[in-house]
Amino acid sequence: MTILELYHEMRAALKGSADAATIDRLTTEASRFTSTVGWANGVIDKDGRIVEAFDSLREIAFARFKLENDSDMATLHDALADLIVAIRTHDEDLDPLSDSDEHDS
């Protein structure tokens, strides 16, 4: 599964009604991507669009958790948050402008 496929499947599951097994599979895939982000050779999300898209899904998962009190939605929300943090951290580590304060001294 590619990250784009993950996004589309998550969006469909969150906008519709997905069973627990589907949510669990998508949570597992998000966690798998989180664990491999550090292997990327370059910046993953130069324009911030990937993080923005997955953050939107995270917000939907949180809203559904609040509405339905579904622990699977809470787990999916957390997996999405972890993925977002992993991408941001990876990209900030590779972006020479992100630590420009150190170069000003």
C-alpha positions as a printed Julia matrix, in Angstrom:
105×3 Matrix{Float64}:
   0.0    0.0    0.0
   1.27   3.47  -0.87
   0.75   6.49   1.33
  -1.73   7.84  -1.22
  -3.7    4.59  -1.13
  -3.66   4.74   2.66
  -5.05   8.26   2.57
  -7.84   7.35   0.14
  -8.83   4.23   2.07
  -8.81   6.08   5.38
 -10.86   8.91   3.95
 -13.44   6.49   2.58
 -13.58   4.6    5.88
 -13.93   7.76   7.96
 -16.53   9.36   5.69
 -18.58   6.17   5.52
 -19.15   3.34   7.89
 -16.2    1.04   8.3
 -16.12  -2.04  10.47
 -13.61  -2.55  13.27
 -11.46  -4.86  11.14
 -11.06  -2.18   8.45
 -10.17   0.49  11.0
  -7.68  -1.89  12.61
  -6.06  -2.65   9.23
  -5.76   1.06   8.43
  -4.35   1.79  11.88
  -1.76  -0.93  11.36
  -0.82   0.52   7.96
  -0.45   4.02   9.44
   1.81   2.61  12.14
   3.84   0.76   9.51
   4.38   4.0    7.6
   5.33   5.77  10.83
   8.01   3.19  11.52
   9.52   3.56   8.04
   9.45   7.35   7.63
  13.01   7.66   8.9
  14.24   5.58   5.99
  13.18   8.15   3.39
  16.17   9.59   1.55
  14.79  13.09   1.24
  12.07  15.42   2.42
   8.71  13.65   2.31
   6.32  16.58   2.45
   8.0   19.66   0.99
   4.75  21.61   0.64
   3.01  20.34   3.79
   0.15  18.83   1.81
   0.61  15.28   3.11
   0.62  16.36   6.73
  -2.38  18.61   6.1
  -4.34  15.79   4.47
  -3.6   13.29   7.24
  -4.26  15.92   9.9
  -7.71  16.41   8.39
  -8.31  12.66   8.73
  -7.04  12.79  12.32
  -9.6   15.49  13.1
 -12.39  13.39  11.57
 -11.31  10.36  13.62
 -11.34  12.51  16.77
 -14.81  13.87  15.99
 -16.12  10.35  15.38
 -14.55   9.17  18.63
 -16.26  11.98  20.53
 -19.58  11.24  18.84
 -19.49   7.44  18.98
 -17.08   6.79  21.87
 -15.45   4.18  19.63
 -12.05   3.07  20.92
 -11.04   2.03  17.38
 -11.41   5.67  16.3
  -9.25   6.77  19.22
  -6.57   4.28  18.2
  -6.75   5.43  14.58
  -6.52   9.06  15.73
  -3.37   8.28  17.72
  -1.8    6.39  14.81
  -2.47   9.35  12.52
  -0.98  11.76  15.06
   2.14   9.59  15.26
   2.44   9.53  11.47
   2.11  13.3   11.26
   4.77  13.84  13.92
   7.11  11.35  12.23
   6.82  13.08   8.85
   7.27  16.55  10.33
  10.25  15.49  12.43
  11.91  13.7    9.52
  11.47  16.66   7.21
  12.64  19.2    9.79
  15.76  17.12  10.38
  16.57  17.22   6.64
  15.6   20.83   5.97
  18.68  23.03   6.37
  16.48  26.08   6.97
  14.75  24.5    9.96
  17.78  24.99  12.23
  18.86  28.37  10.88
  18.93  29.83  14.4
  22.08  27.8   15.06
  23.8   29.45  12.1
  23.01  33.02  13.23
  25.47  33.01  16.13
